[in-house]
């Protein structure tokens, strides 16, 4: 349902969806990048947090991952709320909550304080990253949606890469707390930018309260293909997060890199994922089937993981292998995000189906760092870390084959 149309200098009154509003798409993507920075601010500081606040290895993994718990638990619920309250309102409120959580984290004095602050940040994150795809889809004409949603998939690697690059410089001058306070200021400023850039006159009205909620929920969530895409994203996110979070610590502790070298190396690895997402968007725009992108990503993950972690692998190949790992892996997020949105019958279902995908991706992100920490601890060292990727990459291939083999039209429409 649409509100008053936008005005233009020519006197025409185009509505959202009649032409692509790339300015609104850009704001939504930038909001996601701000979220990615909040996720990425932890990995470069983990070794300092462990020493200063006496944080254990596995607990540190949870500090890195707990920000994803709200998305893992409330992804679908938040989508339902957003479909009814309106994505513009929710994204602004969510970013305010994100800033409050960051403030508590900057003042943390124990691991428990950090865990609590990351949970609160997670509430802000889930609202933002579920609302943003709904905003993007509404702001695009149909021909541009795959491209725009593919570009949206860059938010996490772009934000994490920026955090990795800035972290050493900021911590040298202001310490980890100063770095985190800088993030609080960034969130606050951009919240105001989003609120102004997505004013009500730019946006459709939310669904009316008289909408029959229960039948809609059953129909929307009853189709299997979005859940299979969510499962694909889950195993991808677990592997990506397991490597991205621990790569700086691995390079410092196992390979003797300096903090700056490890942070910049981690930034290069995460930034490579951006290119993968953009390539994926372009390929989908040209009609390449999504299942081919999923299988390519999983196979690349399995292949590259041995060169990243295994002891016999040449040290000179570890960073290039990690960059290839995230580059080719970047084909998957855009495919899953667009695949989920493809099953929306109308704009009123977009956030709910985005919530399904976010629930899968955040579950994987939540588990990635602790699973890697557990595997390294139980298997006897970093050189065994590749088994995590081999196991979950194989599971991802099996899920993709299941998605491909479905014979009903609903599943085929999203492939």
Buried (B, 14 or more C-beta within 10 A) or exposed (E): EEBEEBEEEEEEEEBBBEBBBBEBBBBBBBBBBBBBBBBBBBBBBBBBBBEEBEBEBEBBBBBBBBBBBBBBBBBBBBBBBBBBBBBBBBBBBBBBBBBBBBBBBBEBEEBEBBBBBBBBBBBBBBBBBBBBBBBBBBBBEEEBBBBBBBBBBBBBBBBBBBBBBBBBEBBEEEBBBBBBBBBBEBBBEBBEBBBEBBEEEBBBEBBEEEEEEEEBBEEBBEBBBBBBBBBBBBBBBBBBBBBBBBBBBBBBEBBEBEBBBBBBBBBBBBBBBBBBBBBBBBBBBEEBEBBBBBBBBBBBBBBBBBBBBBEEBEEEEBBBBBBBBBBBBBBBBBBBBBBBBBBBEEBBBBBBBBBBBBBBBBBBBBBBBBBBBBBBEEEEEBBBBBBBBBBBBEBBBEBBEBBBEBEEEEBEEBB
